[in-house]
Amino acid sequence: MRPLLSAGDTEVYRVEEYRSAMLPVEEMFLGTDPLRPQIAALGPDDYEAGSDRLVMASSSYVVRSGGKVVVVDAGVGNGKPRRREMWSGLQTNWLEAVSSIADPADVDVVVNTHLHCDHVGWNTTADAAGAWVPTFPNARYLFNELDRTFITGPDARGMLERNGDFWVDSIAPVFAAEQAYVVGLPHVAAPGVVLEHAPGDTPGHMVVRVLDPSSGATLAIISGDALHHVLQVANPGLTSSFCSMKETAEATRRALLEECAATGVPLLAGHVASRELLYVGADGEGGFVIADGSH
């Protein structure tokens, strides 16, 4: 597999677990009636008109930097019991794709940008006895206290009931194996890989800033669920119905879009199916547009 981006000894790879016409427009985003002309104009990698569903991907990133290997976001996972049919018992070649970049035993760090079930699944795989164990036996799995408190508290109960208890099969085994590390933010996960607080989708949601090793400038920002779909570039006030903190999520998204429009740094947005590198420009009226490339 070829890297999506590279600079010096830093390489960034995107590993797409799957893509599909995932959710009805009105389930993903509320109040989209005024945006129907924009939605109808989307291409087939963003919208399936026949079902009125948004096409989305589930993607992870592997970063090689400074001799370290970092996996960012761990997808849905194989064989996980989930309430949504599209995720329950999923079988993909995600692990084989990651293994083509780095042996799982050589992965140093795993980062979940936030604790939602479609970002933590490959934290664990089933062993011969059917027990869930860490997929990456030598990795440090990084969490922050805000999301750990959130996922184990009463506010997450409805989410676990709606999706299936992913804490039990995808997070708790990492703590049991003593591979979980709760870190403050910002945090340097590896040389040139910095975790930053970007709350909204969850209280502890993080983005991952990847730095150019020669200049220290930002090479890319892995945005987690700060942005779910290309519709949100021109409409940053459009917030996922699954976000825990909707107003905060909008502020976080606007700040990211402003930075990327000003600097030409691409967003690596794992749910965006149509663009592996999402470049943003200013529209001249205080808003944002999708751009074709860097400044």
C-alpha positions in Angstrom: 0.0 0.0 0.0 1.3 3.5 -0.9 1.2 6.3 1.6 -1.4 9.0 1.3 1.1 11.6 2.4 4.8 11.5 3.1 7.6 13.9 4.3 11.0 12.7 5.3 10.6 9.6 7.4 6.9 10.3 8.1 4.3 8.4 6.1 0.5 8.5 6.5 -1.7 5.7 5.2 -5.5 5.5 5.0 -7.0 2.1 5.6 -10.7 2.0 4.6 -12.6 -0.6 6.4 -15.8 -0.3 4.3 -18.0 2.3 2.6 -21.8 2.2 2.1 -24.9 4.3 1.8 -24.9 4.3 5.5 -27.6 6.4 7.0 -30.7 8.3 5.9 -30.0 12.0 5.5 -32.5 13.0 8.2 -31.1 10.4 10.7 -27.6 11.7 10.3 -28.4 15.4 10.2 -31.5 17.1 11.4 -33.1 20.1 9.6 -31.7 19.5 6.1 -34.7 20.6 4.1 -33.1 23.9 3.1 -30.1 21.9 1.9 -31.9 19.6 -0.5 -30.5 21.3 -3.7 -27.0 20.9 -2.3 -27.7 17.3 -1.4 -29.1 16.5 -4.8 -26.0 17.9 -6.4 -23.7 15.5 -4.5 -21.9 12.8 -6.4 -22.5 9.1 -5.9 -19.5 8.8 -3.5 -21.4 11.1 -1.1 -25.1 10.5 -1.6 -27.3 7.7 -2.9 -30.4 9.4 -4.3 -32.5 6.3 -4.6 -32.4 5.5 -0.9 -31.9 9.1 0.3 -28.9 8.0 2.3 -25.5 9.6 2.8 -22.6 7.5 1.5 -19.9 7.3 4.2 -16.8 5.3 4.9 -15.2 3.9 8.0 -11.5 4.6 7.8 -8.4 4.3 10.0 -5.0 5.9 9.6 -1.5 4.4 10.1 1.3 6.9 10.7 4.9 6.0 10.6 7.0 8.7 12.2 10.4 8.8 14.0 10.7 5.1 13.9 7.3 4.6 15.6 4.0 3.2 14.2 0.7 4.8 15.3 -2.8 3.5 14.4 -5.5 6.2 14.6 -9.1 5.0 15.0 -9.9 1.4 15.0 -13.1 1.1 13.0 -16.0 -1.2 13.7 -14.0 -4.5 14.0 -14.8 -8.0 12.9 -17.3 -10.2 14.6 -18.5 -7.6 17.1 -22.1 -8.0 18.3 -23.8 -4.8 17.4 -27.5 -3.7 17.3 -27.2 -2.0 13.9 -27.3 -4.6 11.2 -24.6 -2.9 9.1 -22.1 -3.3 11.9 -23.1 -6.6 13.5 -20.8 -9.5 12.8 -18.9 -7.4 10.2 -16.2 -9.2 8.3 -13.6 -7.1 6.4 -9.9 -7.3 5.5 -9.0 -4.3 7.7 -6.4 -6.2 9.7 -4.7 -7.6 6.6 -4.5 -4.1 5.1 -2.9 -2.7 8.3 -0.6 -5.7 8.4 0.6 -4.8 4.9 1.9 -1.6 6.3 3.2 -2.8 9.7 3.2 -6.0 11.6 0.6 -5.7 14.4 3.4 -6.7 16.9 5.3 -3.6 15.7 2.5 -1.1 16.3 3.7 1.2 19.2 0.5 3.3 19.8 -3.2 3.1 19.1 -5.3 6.3 19.3 -9.1 6.3 19.4 -10.0 9.9 18.6 -13.2 9.3 20.6 -15.1 6.4 22.1 -17.8 5.6 19.7 -18.4 2.0 18.5 -17.2 2.6 14.9 -13.8 4.0 16.1 -12.8 1.4 18.7 -13.7 -2.0 17.3 -10.3 -3.2 16.1 -8.8 -2.4 19.5 -9.5 -6.1 20.1 -9.9 -9.4 18.2 -11.1 -12.8 19.4 -8.5 -15.3 20.5 -8.8 -19.1 20.0 -11.1 -19.3 23.1 -13.3 -16.5 21.8 -12.1 -13.9 24.4 -11.5 -10.4 23.2 -7.9 -9.5 23.5 -5.8 -6.5 22.3 -5.2 -6.7 18.5 -1.8 -5.0 18.9 0.0 -6.9 21.7 2.8 -4.4 22.2 1.0 -1.1 21.7 0.1 1.6 24.2 -3.6 2.4 23.8 -4.1 6.1 24.5 -7.3 7.5 26.1 -8.1 10.7 27.8 -9.9 11.1 31.1 -12.9 13.1 29.7 -13.9 10.2 27.3 -13.1 7.5 29.8 -15.4 9.2 32.4 -18.0 9.8 29.7 -18.1 6.2 28.4 -18.3 4.7 32.0 -20.9 7.2 33.2 -24.7 7.5 33.0 -24.7 9.8 29.9 -23.4 6.9 27.7 -26.0 4.4 28.8 -28.4 5.2 25.9 -25.5 5.0 23.4 -24.4 1.6 24.6 -28.0 0.3 24.5 -28.5 1.7 21.0 -25.3 0.2 19.6 -24.4 -2.7 21.7 -22.0 -2.7 24.6 -18.7 -1.9 22.9 -17.1 -1.0 26.2 -17.2 -4.6 27.2 -15.7 -6.1 24.0 -13.5 -3.3 22.6 -12.3 -1.1 25.5 -12.4 -2.9 28.8 -10.1 -5.7 27.5 -7.4 -3.2 26.8 -7.5 -1.9 30.3 -7.6 -5.5 31.7 -4.4 -6.2 29.6 -2.7 -3.1 31.2 -2.2 -1.6 27.8 -4.4 1.4 28.3 -2.9 4.8 29.2 -5.0 7.7 30.2 -3.2 10.9 29.0 -3.7 14.6 29.3 -4.1 16.9 26.3 -2.3 18.0 24.3 -0.1 14.8 24.2 2.8 13.8 22.0 1.9 10.2 21.0 5.0 9.7 18.9 7.5 12.0 17.2 5.5 14.4 15.1 2.1 13.0 16.2 0.2 15.2 18.6 -3.2 14.6 20.2 -5.3 17.8 20.7 -8.6 18.3 22.4 -11.4 18.9 19.9 -14.6 18.4 21.9 -18.1 18.0 20.5 -18.8 14.6 19.2 -17.9 13.4 22.7 -16.5 15.5 25.6 -13.0 14.1 25.1 -12.9 14.0 21.3 -9.4 14.5 19.9 -7.9 15.3 16.6 -4.4 14.2 15.6 -1.9 16.7 14.2 0.8 15.1 12.0 3.9 17.3 11.7 6.5 17.5 8.9 9.7 16.3 10.5 11.9 18.8 8.7 10.0 22.0 9.4 7.7 21.1 12.3 4.8 22.5 10.2 1.5 20.7 10.1 1.4 18.1 7.4 -2.3 17.0 8.0 -4.9 16.8 10.6 -6.8 13.6 11.3 -10.1 14.9 12.2 -12.0 12.0 13.7 -15.6 12.9 13.9 -15.2 16.6 14.0 -16.4 16.4 10.4 -18.5 13.5 9.2 -19.5 14.5 5.6 -18.6 16.9 2.9 -21.9 18.7 3.4 -20.4 20.2 6.6 -17.7 22.1 4.8 -20.2 24.6 3.3 -22.5 24.1 6.3 -20.4 23.9 9.4 -23.5 24.5 11.6 -24.8 21.1 10.4 -24.0 18.8 13.3 -24.5 15.0 13.6 -27.5 13.9 15.5 -25.2 11.6 17.5 -23.0 14.4 18.8 -22.9 14.8 22.6 -22.3 18.5 22.6 -23.8 20.1 19.5 -22.8 23.7 19.9 -19.3 22.8 21.0 -19.0 20.5 18.0 -19.9 23.3 15.6 -17.3 25.6 17.2 -14.6 22.8 16.9 -15.5 22.2 13.3 -15.4 25.9 12.4 -12.0 26.3 14.0 -10.6 23.3 12.0 -12.1 24.6 8.8 -10.7 28.1 9.4 -7.2 26.7 10.0 -7.3 24.5 6.9 -8.6 27.3 4.7 -5.9 29.6 5.9 -3.0 27.2 5.7 -3.8 24.7 3.0 -3.4 21.8 5.4 -5.7 18.9 4.4 -8.1 17.2 6.7 -8.0 13.4 6.9 -11.7 12.8 7.5 -12.3 9.1 7.9 -16.0 9.1 7.2 -15.7 11.1 4.0 -15.8 8.6 1.1 -15.3 10.9 -1.8 -12.0 12.5 -0.8 -9.0 10.9 1.0 -7.5 14.4 1.3 -10.0 17.1 2.1 -8.7 20.5 1.2 -10.7 23.5 2.3 -10.9 27.1 0.9 -12.6 30.3 2.0 -15.6 31.4 0.0 -14.9 35.1 0.4 -18.1 35.6 2.5 -16.9 34.0 5.8 -17.7 30.5 4.8 -15.9 27.5 3.3 -15.7 25.5 0.1 -14.0 22.3 -0.9 -10.7 23.1 -2.6 -8.8 21.1 -5.2 -5.4 21.2 -3.5 -3.1 22.9 -1.1 -2.1 26.6 -1.2 
